[in-house]
Amino acid sequence: MEIGTDKDHVHFLVQSVPMFTVTRIATIIKSLTARQVFSKMPELKKELWGSSLWTSGYYAATVGKHGNETVIAKYVKEQGCETDYVQIHKDQLRLL
């Protein structure tokens, strides 16, 4: 898994088992990260006036068994302005 940010969005490169749908993975990631952010920054919830941390939408693309993870990782890193990209995490995380 790799996580990085751009000016107004976050990129996640995630590997999963086929039993999880892309929607389920996005929901889990949004839920877990929102919980962590709000626990570390409770004042943010007040600033959002009870609104959600995440928007309802997301973009997802899949890579098959023969896809090239290196190419996808490079694509994720080079989105937006390269000087603004911040890599938050690299390597595997366990979501469940």
Secondary structure as the mmCIF struct_conf table of DSSP 4:
data_model
#
loop_
_struct_conf.conf_type_id
_struct_conf.id
_struct_conf.beg_label_comp_id
_struct_conf.beg_label_asym_id
_struct_conf.beg_label_seq_id
_struct_conf.end_label_comp_id
_struct_conf.end_label_asym_id
_struct_conf.end_label_seq_id
STRN STRN1 GLU A 2 THR A 5
BEND BEND1 LYS A 7 ASP A 8
STRN STRN2 VAL A 10 LEU A 13
TURN_TY1_P TURN_TY1_P1 PRO A 18 MET A 19
BEND BEND2 PHE A 20 PHE A 20
HELX_RH_AL_P HELX_RH_AL_P1 VAL A 22 LYS A 40
HELX_RH_AL_P HELX_RH_AL_P2 PRO A 42 GLU A 47
TURN_TY1_P TURN_TY1_P2 LEU A 48 GLY A 50
BEND BEND3 LEU A 53 TRP A 54
BEND BEND4 SER A 56 SER A 56
TURN_TY1_P TURN_TY1_P3 LYS A 65 HIS A 66
BEND BEND5 GLY A 67 GLY A 67
HELX_RH_AL_P HELX_RH_AL_P3 GLU A 69 LYS A 77
TURN_TY1_P TURN_TY1_P4 GLU A 78 GLU A 78
BEND BEND6 GLN A 79 GLY A 80
HELX_RH_3T_P HELX_RH_3T_P1 GLU A 82 ASP A 84
STRN STRN3 VAL A 86 LYS A 90
BEND BEND7 ASP A 91 ASP A 91
#
